[in-house]
Amino acid sequence: MKPQCTVHLAGGVVRNPLLRLAQPVTLDLMAGEHIAIAGPNGAGKSLLVDMITGMHPLKEGELTYDFSPSAAKNACDNIRYIAFRDTYGPADANYYYQQRWNAHDQDEAPVVRDLLGEAEDEALKRQLFDLFRIEPMLDKKIILLSSGELRKFQLTRALLTAPRMLIMDNPFIGLDAAARALLYDVLDGLTRLSSLQIVLVLSMLDDIPSFITHVIPVNHRVVGQKMEREAYLQMFRAQDLPQTYDDLQRRILNLPSEQAGDESEEVVKLNRVSIRYGGRTILKELDWTVLRGQKWALEGENGSGKSTLLSLVCADNPQSYACDISLFGRKRGSGESIWEIKRHIGYVSPEMHRAYLKNLPAIEIVASGLHDTIGLYKRPEESELAVCEWWMETFGIAALKERSFLQLSSGEQRLVLLARAFVKDPELLVLDEPLHGLDTYNRRKVKKIIEAYVRRRGKTLIMVTHYENELPAVISDHLRLKRP
């Protein structure tokens, strides 16, 4: 009996040259295979997924499907794709990252129950609700979910339609260890218990889940031969040579330090701070002091209030005016503007990335960090552009400076937003999951950049990550939040 080929792509070339891979693609995904599409940032992984799903018409070649035993024949009925941006909430152009904190925006936001809709298979619904603990989330506004809760919602919504193929872009990022283990077990179980075919798009080249049977390497917009998982890992380990970042770190450490004599030693001070949304307590009587030069790791499971706490630090939360909070030695509400606070802070987060939909050249996105704007409303001076280029070169993205931000891969976008956070040489770096979506090599490099930057005089760091090995070696203090 001839083996079933779920997706057959032969000599595929898409019609739009801007969305085209470097070479024609020939690829077969066979029933029973569970695939990882793996490659560095900007390699062309998402372009390949778009070809597999039939998103863009072909100029050359053929694309055919066999989704049996599914009765539906079309790709749109059988394939569910959870893309990188989807992990932070629904694709709504009106969504912006402060919206999660602004109460007046919550009235029109849908609740989880409405977005999940009705399920045809009640048994499947009960199984998914139990697995992901969806019941307590049903009446929550979608914009109030943590990134981990959003991931569970997106996965539940996709699986409720009983797809033949599930494609997920970097599914484990942003999840705490317990949630990662849960998702891993669920996906592993699904590969054994149903006809569902799983395709993961991964930037972590050295971490391929064991339930994956085959890997398709993609690099420089070229799709390599599909290979068995173990063969791919052996190839990667053989090619993964040790790298030194000494010159890169020296480049940063040699930057001049500018520090006024009247700066407060207390960068952040919270006195018995509580934050509530409706009947839900996010933070309860929290005391926390961050001194100049300290390097804090902010830890806690999904939904424990980490991002809410960072919104207070970054002056994005209107409830901060009702709380006893001082930033850079000045009590909130004592007359300082948000922009006076923000000029001291370099910030990047999943919410910011999710909201950044500006169709501007990458260097203008970086330059917007000089004045804490979302877009660029004032032409930078030549000296300012030189600083932007310096940081883009430091993060390895100088070649992208004239490319539109929206045409970059999600990993390249994250590097641009990181350069934006560093460009004004801030006193305080607030980095919420800064390595999200970065490939293995860029994760190592960015970690070294952070380490060198905060070793400079007077620099303070607050960093959130769910991966212990992502924390820079300079971390001096830990704050672990628990759900109230």
C-alpha positions in Angstrom: 0.0 0.0 0.0 1.4 3.4 -1.0 2.2 5.6 2.0 0.0 8.6 2.5 1.5 12.0 1.6 -0.3 14.7 3.6 1.4 17.6 1.8 3.2 17.3 -1.6 5.2 20.3 -2.8 7.2 19.9 -6.0 9.4 22.7 -7.4 7.3 25.3 -5.6 8.0 29.0 -6.3 5.5 31.6 -5.1 4.3 34.3 -7.4 5.3 37.3 -5.2 9.1 37.8 -5.4 9.1 39.5 -2.0 7.8 36.3 -0.4 9.9 33.9 -2.4 12.5 31.5 -1.0 16.0 31.4 -2.7 15.4 28.1 -4.4 12.3 26.1 -5.6 11.0 23.9 -2.8 10.3 20.2 -3.2 9.0 18.5 0.0 6.7 15.7 1.1 5.2 15.5 4.6 4.1 12.0 5.2 1.2 10.8 7.4 2.6 9.8 10.8 5.5 12.2 10.7 5.7 15.1 13.2 7.9 17.8 11.8 10.1 20.6 13.2 11.0 23.4 10.8 14.2 24.7 12.3 16.5 27.6 11.4 18.0 30.8 12.6 16.2 34.2 12.7 15.4 35.4 9.2 16.1 32.0 7.6 12.8 31.8 5.8 10.9 29.4 8.1 7.6 31.4 8.0 7.8 31.7 4.2 8.0 27.9 4.0 4.9 27.6 6.3 3.1 30.0 4.1 3.9 27.8 1.1 2.7 24.6 2.9 -0.6 26.2 3.9 -1.2 27.6 0.4 -1.3 31.2 1.6 0.4 32.5 -1.5 -0.3 31.3 -5.1 2.5 29.5 -6.9 4.2 30.8 -10.0 5.8 27.4 -10.6 5.5 23.9 -9.3 2.6 22.0 -7.7 1.0 21.7 -4.2 -1.4 18.9 -3.4 -2.9 17.6 -0.2 -4.3 14.3 1.2 -5.9 14.9 4.5 -7.7 11.6 4.9 -9.3 10.4 7.1 -10.7 14.0 7.3 -13.8 14.4 5.2 -12.8 18.0 4.3 -10.4 18.4 1.4 -9.3 22.0 1.7 -6.2 23.2 3.5 -8.2 26.0 5.3 -10.5 23.3 6.9 -7.6 21.0 7.9 -4.7 23.2 8.9 -4.6 25.4 12.0 -1.6 27.7 12.2 -0.7 29.5 15.5 1.8 32.2 14.4 4.2 34.1 16.6 2.1 37.2 17.0 -1.0 35.1 17.8 0.6 33.9 21.1 0.0 37.4 22.5 -3.7 37.6 21.7 -6.1 38.1 18.8 -4.9 39.9 15.7 -6.6 43.2 16.4 -5.0 46.3 15.0 -6.6 48.3 17.9 -4.8 46.3 20.5 -1.8 48.1 22.0 0.5 47.1 24.8 -0.8 49.5 27.4 -4.4 48.3 26.7 -3.8 45.5 29.1 -3.4 48.0 31.9 -6.0 50.7 31.0 -9.3 50.0 32.6 -11.3 52.2 30.2 -10.3 50.0 27.3 -11.5 46.8 28.9 -15.3 47.4 28.5 -15.3 46.4 24.8 -12.8 43.6 25.1 -14.3 40.1 24.5 -14.1 37.4 27.1 -12.5 34.0 26.6 -15.9 32.2 26.5 -17.2 34.3 23.6 -14.0 33.8 21.6 -13.9 30.0 22.1 -17.5 29.7 20.7 -19.5 26.5 20.6 -17.8 23.1 20.2 -19.3 20.3 18.1 -17.4 17.6 20.0 -18.3 18.0 23.7 -16.0 15.2 24.8 -13.0 16.9 23.1 -14.0 20.2 24.7 -14.1 18.7 28.2 -10.7 17.0 27.7 -9.1 20.3 26.5 -10.7 22.4 29.2 -9.4 20.0 31.9 -5.9 19.8 30.4 -5.5 23.5 30.2 -7.6 24.6 33.1 -9.7 26.8 30.9 -12.8 26.9 33.2 -11.4 29.7 35.5 -10.4 31.8 32.4 -13.8 31.7 30.7 -15.2 35.0 32.0 -11.8 36.8 31.9 -11.3 39.6 29.4 -8.9 38.5 26.7 -6.6 41.5 27.3 -6.2 40.6 31.0 -4.7 37.1 30.3 -1.1 36.5 30.9 1.1 35.4 28.0 0.9 31.8 29.2 -2.9 31.9 29.6 -3.1 33.3 26.1 -1.1 30.4 24.8 -3.4 27.9 26.4 -6.4 29.8 25.0 -5.0 29.8 21.5 -4.2 26.1 21.6 -7.6 25.2 22.9 -9.4 27.3 20.3 -7.3 25.6 17.5 -7.8 22.1 18.8 -11.5 22.5 19.3 -11.9 22.5 15.5 -10.3 19.0 15.4 -7.7 19.9 12.7 -5.7 17.3 10.7 -2.6 19.4 10.9 -1.5 21.8 13.7 1.4 24.2 12.9 2.8 26.2 15.9 5.5 28.9 15.8 7.8 28.6 18.8 5.1 27.2 21.0 7.1 26.9 24.3 8.3 30.5 24.6 6.8 32.6 27.3 5.5 29.6 29.3 6.7 28.9 32.8 8.3 25.5 33.5 5.1 23.8 34.6 3.1 25.1 31.6 5.9 24.1 29.2 5.8 20.6 30.7 2.0 20.5 30.4 2.1 21.6 26.7 4.9 19.1 25.9 2.9 16.3 27.4 -0.3 17.4 25.6 1.4 17.5 22.2 3.2 14.3 22.9 -0.1 12.6 23.8 -1.8 14.0 20.7 0.8 12.5 18.5 0.0 9.1 19.9 -3.8 9.3 20.3 -5.1 10.9 17.1 -4.5 11.4 13.4 -3.4 15.0 14.1 -0.1 15.8 12.4 2.1 18.4 14.3 4.5 20.8 12.7 6.6 23.1 15.0 8.5 26.1 13.8 11.5 26.4 16.0 14.3 28.9 16.5 15.9 26.9 19.3 18.1 24.8 17.1 19.5 22.7 19.9 16.1 21.8 21.6 13.9 19.6 19.4 11.1 17.8 21.4 11.4 14.0 21.5 8.0 13.5 19.9 9.2 15.2 16.7 10.2 12.5 14.1 11.8 14.6 11.4 13.4 18.1 11.0 13.4 20.3 8.0 16.4 22.7 8.3 16.0 26.2 6.7 18.8 28.7 6.3 19.5 31.7 4.1 16.0 31.2 2.5 17.0 27.7 1.3 15.0 24.7 2.5 17.2 21.7 3.2 16.4 18.0 3.0 14.1 16.6 5.6 16.0 14.4 8.0 15.3 12.2 11.0 15.5 14.1 14.3 18.6 12.3 15.7 20.5 12.9 12.5 19.7 16.6 12.6 20.8 16.9 16.2 24.1 15.2 15.5 24.7 17.5 12.5 23.9 20.6 14.7 26.2 19.5 17.5 29.0 18.9 15.1 28.6 22.4 13.6 28.0 24.2 16.8 31.5 25.5 17.5 32.4 27.5 20.6 32.2 31.3 20.2 33.9 34.1 22.1 32.1 37.4 22.7 35.0 39.2 24.3 35.4 41.8 21.6 31.6 42.5 21.6 31.6 42.9 25.4 34.6 45.2 25.3 32.9 47.4 22.7 30.0 47.9 25.1 32.1 48.3 28.3 34.2 51.0 26.6 31.1 53.2 26.1 31.4 56.5 28.1 29.4 56.7 31.3 27.4 59.8 32.0 26.1 60.0 35.6 24.9 63.2 37.3 25.8 63.6 41.0 22.2 64.2 42.2 20.7 60.9 41.1 18.8 58.8 43.7 20.2 55.6 44.9 16.7 54.2 45.0 15.6 53.5 41.4 12.3 51.8 42.3 10.5 51.8 45.6 7.1 50.1 46.2 5.4 50.4 49.6 2.6 47.9 50.2 1.4 48.1 46.6 -1.8 46.3 45.6 -3.3 46.1 42.1 -6.8 44.8 41.4 -8.8 44.3 38.2 -12.5 43.9 39.0 -12.6 41.1 41.6 -9.2 39.8 40.7 -6.1 40.7 42.8 -2.9 40.8 40.8 -0.5 42.2 43.4 -1.1 42.2 47.1 0.7 44.5 49.5 4.0 44.2 47.7 7.1 45.9 49.2 10.1 46.1 46.8 13.2 48.4 46.6 15.6 48.4 43.6 18.9 50.2 44.3 21.1 51.7 41.6 23.4 49.1 40.2 21.4 46.1 41.3 20.6 43.3 38.8 17.2 41.7 39.5 15.6 38.6 38.1 11.8 38.8 38.4 10.4 35.3 38.5 7.0 33.6 38.9 4.5 31.4 37.1 2.3 32.7 34.3 -0.3 35.0 35.7 1.5 35.8 38.9 1.7 39.6 38.1 5.2 40.0 36.7 4.1 42.1 33.7 1.7 44.1 35.8 4.6 44.9 38.2 6.8 46.0 35.2 3.9 48.3 34.0 4.2 50.1 37.3 8.0 50.5 36.9 7.6 51.8 33.4 4.8 54.2 34.3 2.3 52.5 32.0 -0.2 51.6 34.7 -2.7 54.3 35.7 -3.3 52.5 39.0 0.2 53.6 40.0 -1.1 57.0 41.0 -3.2 55.5 43.7 -0.2 53.5 45.1 2.8 54.4 47.1 5.5 54.2 44.4 8.7 56.2 43.9 10.7 56.0 40.7 14.3 57.4 40.5 13.7 59.1 43.9 10.5 60.9 43.0 7.0 59.8 44.2 4.5 59.0 41.5 2.0 61.8 41.1 4.3 64.5 42.4 4.3 66.4 39.1 6.7 64.5 36.9 5.5 63.4 33.5 5.5 59.9 32.1 8.1 61.0 29.6 10.4 62.3 32.3 10.3 58.8 33.8 10.6 56.9 30.5 13.7 58.7 29.4 15.6 56.8 32.1 14.3 53.4 31.1 15.0 51.0 28.2 12.1 48.6 27.8 11.2 45.6 25.7 8.4 43.1 26.3 6.1 40.5 24.5 3.2 43.0 24.6 5.3 45.7 23.0 6.4 43.3 20.2 2.8 42.2 19.7 1.6 45.9 19.4 4.4 47.2 17.2 2.9 47.3 13.7 4.7 50.2 12.2 5.6 49.9 8.6 8.9 51.9 9.0 12.5 51.1 8.1 14.2 49.2 11.0 16.6 52.1 11.8 13.6 54.5 12.3 12.1 51.9 14.8 15.4 52.0 16.7 15.5 55.8 16.5 12.0 56.0 18.1 13.6 54.7 21.3 15.5 58.0 21.6 12.3 59.8 22.4 10.1 56.9 23.7 7.6 57.1 20.8 5.9 54.2 19.0 6.6 55.8 15.6 9.1 58.4 14.5 7.8 61.9 14.5 11.0 63.8 14.4 13.9 63.3 12.0 16.9 62.2 14.0 20.1 64.2 13.8 23.2 62.6 12.1 24.8 62.0 15.5 21.6 60.2 16.7 21.5 58.0 13.5 25.1 57.1 14.1 24.2 55.8 17.6 21.3 53.8 16.1 23.6 52.3 13.6 26.2 51.5 16.3 23.6 49.5 18.3 22.2 47.8 15.2 25.7 46.7 14.4 26.2 45.5 18.0 23.0 43.3 17.7 24.1 42.0 14.3 21.3 43.7 12.3 23.1 46.6 10.6 22.2 45.0 7.2 18.5 45.3 8.0 18.5 49.1 8.7 16.5 50.1 5.5 14.2 47.0 5.6 10.6 47.6 6.6 10.0 46.4 10.2 6.9 44.4 9.1 8.9 42.5 6.4 11.4 41.2 9.0 11.0 37.8 10.7 9.8 37.9 14.3 13.3 37.2 15.6 14.7 40.0 13.5 12.0 42.3 14.8 12.9 41.3 18.4 16.5 42.3 17.8 15.4 45.7 16.4 13.3 46.3 19.5 16.2 45.3 21.7 18.4 47.9 19.9 15.6 50.4 20.5 15.7 49.7 24.2 19.5 50.3 24.4 19.8 53.2 22.0 19.5 56.0 24.6 21.9 54.4 27.0 19.3 54.1 29.8 20.0 53.9 33.5 17.4 51.1 34.0 16.9 48.2 31.6 13.5 46.5 32.0 13.6 43.4 29.9 10.5 41.2 29.9 11.3 37.9 28.1 14.0 39.7 25.9 15.1 36.5 24.2 11.6 35.5 23.0 11.8 34.0 19.5 15.6 34.4 19.1 17.6 31.5 17.7 20.3 29.6 19.6 23.1 31.9 18.4 21.3 35.2 19.0 20.2 34.1 22.5 23.8 33.6 23.4 24.9 36.9 21.9 22.1 39.0 23.4 22.8 37.5 26.8 26.4 38.6 26.6 25.3 42.1 25.4 23.1 42.5 28.5 25.8 41.2 30.8 28.3 43.8 29.4 25.9 46.7 29.4 24.8 46.4 33.0 28.4 45.9 34.3 28.9 49.6 33.4 28.7 52.2 36.3 25.2 53.1 37.5 23.3 50.6 35.3 20.4 48.7 36.8 18.6 45.7 35.4 15.2 44.1 35.9 14.7 41.0 33.8 11.9 38.4 33.4 12.5 35.0 31.9 11.1 31.5 32.4 14.4 29.9 31.4 17.0 29.9 34.2 19.9 29.6 31.6 18.8 32.8 30.0 19.7 34.9 33.0 23.0 36.8 32.7 25.8 35.9 35.1 25.6 39.4 36.7 22.2 38.8 38.4 22.5 39.9 42.0 18.9 39.6 43.4 15.8 37.6 42.8 12.1 38.5 43.4 9.6 35.7 43.0 6.0 36.5 42.7 3.2 34.1 43.6 -0.5 34.3 42.7 -2.3 36.1 45.6 
